[in-house]
Amino acid sequence: MDHRLKKNSQFNFIYKKGERVHTDHFTLFVVKSKFDCYKIGFSINKKLGKANKRNLLRRRLKEIVRQAPVPEHFNYVLMAKEGVMELSFAELSKEVLKLLEKYEKKKNI
């Protein structure tokens, strides 16, 4: 199953309609989906580094999300903020899991 958001229109819809959750290095936009599986997109600004650094971060984030228990029936956009390039894989993993947990708590309230 392909869990990627591909079109710019999909990203823009989630930015406009989605709920936001923040941490120091990421912002997560979440919107309810009508499909059974989740879709996720990664937004990494050119200000954060050259293409090879951004692609390395994207690959790491994809692996973290692949291993994480991501709630179904939602579409996500994970936006990176400044300072994220200095984090190790373990720190990135911890931050992303914290972000998903934070959204779960917000959703249950």
C-alpha positions in Angstrom: 0.0 0.0 0.0 1.3 3.4 -1.0 1.0 5.9 1.9 2.3 9.0 0.1 0.6 12.2 -0.6 1.7 13.2 -4.0 -0.3 16.2 -5.3 0.1 19.8 -4.4 -3.7 20.1 -4.1 -3.7 17.4 -1.4 -1.0 19.2 0.6 -2.9 22.5 0.3 -6.2 20.9 1.4 -4.5 19.5 4.5 -2.8 22.9 5.3 -6.2 24.7 5.1 -8.5 22.2 6.8 -6.2 20.2 9.0 -5.6 20.4 12.8 -2.1 21.4 13.9 0.2 20.0 16.5 3.6 21.5 17.2 6.9 20.4 18.7 10.2 22.2 18.7 11.3 20.8 15.3 8.1 19.8 13.6 4.5 20.8 12.8 2.0 18.0 12.1 -1.1 18.8 10.1 -3.9 16.2 10.3 -7.2 15.8 8.5 -9.7 13.0 8.6 -9.8 10.8 5.6 -12.6 8.8 4.0 -10.2 5.9 3.2 -9.1 3.0 5.5 -5.4 3.7 5.3 -3.4 6.8 6.2 -1.5 9.0 3.8 1.5 11.1 4.8 3.5 13.8 3.1 6.7 15.5 4.2 7.4 19.2 3.8 11.0 20.2 4.1 11.9 23.7 3.1 14.9 24.6 1.0 16.1 26.9 3.8 17.0 23.8 5.8 19.7 22.6 3.5 20.8 21.4 0.1 18.9 18.6 -1.7 21.1 15.8 -0.3 20.5 16.9 3.3 16.7 17.3 2.7 16.5 13.9 1.0 18.4 12.3 3.9 15.9 13.8 6.4 13.0 12.7 4.2 14.3 9.1 4.1 14.8 9.0 7.8 11.3 10.4 8.5 9.8 7.8 6.1 11.5 5.0 8.0 10.4 6.4 11.4 6.8 6.6 10.2 7.0 3.1 8.7 7.9 1.6 12.1 5.6 3.9 14.1 2.0 3.0 15.1 0.3 5.6 12.9 -3.5 5.9 13.4 -5.5 5.0 10.3 -8.3 7.0 8.6 -6.2 10.2 8.7 -4.0 12.2 6.2 -0.9 13.8 7.6 1.7 16.4 6.5 4.8 16.6 8.6 6.5 19.9 8.2 10.1 20.3 9.4 11.3 23.5 11.2 14.8 25.0 11.5 17.2 23.1 13.6 15.9 19.6 12.6 19.0 18.8 10.5 21.2 18.6 13.6 19.2 15.8 15.2 20.3 12.2 15.2 18.0 9.4 14.1 17.0 8.5 17.6 16.2 12.1 18.5 14.1 12.4 15.3 12.3 9.2 16.1 11.5 10.4 19.6 10.2 13.8 18.4 7.9 12.2 15.7 6.5 9.7 18.2 5.9 12.5 20.7 4.1 14.5 18.0 1.8 11.6 17.1 1.2 11.0 20.8 0.4 14.6 21.3 -2.2 14.5 18.5 -3.8 11.4 20.0 -4.2 13.1 23.3 -5.7 16.2 21.6 -8.1 14.1 19.6 -9.4 12.2 22.6 -10.3 15.3 24.6 
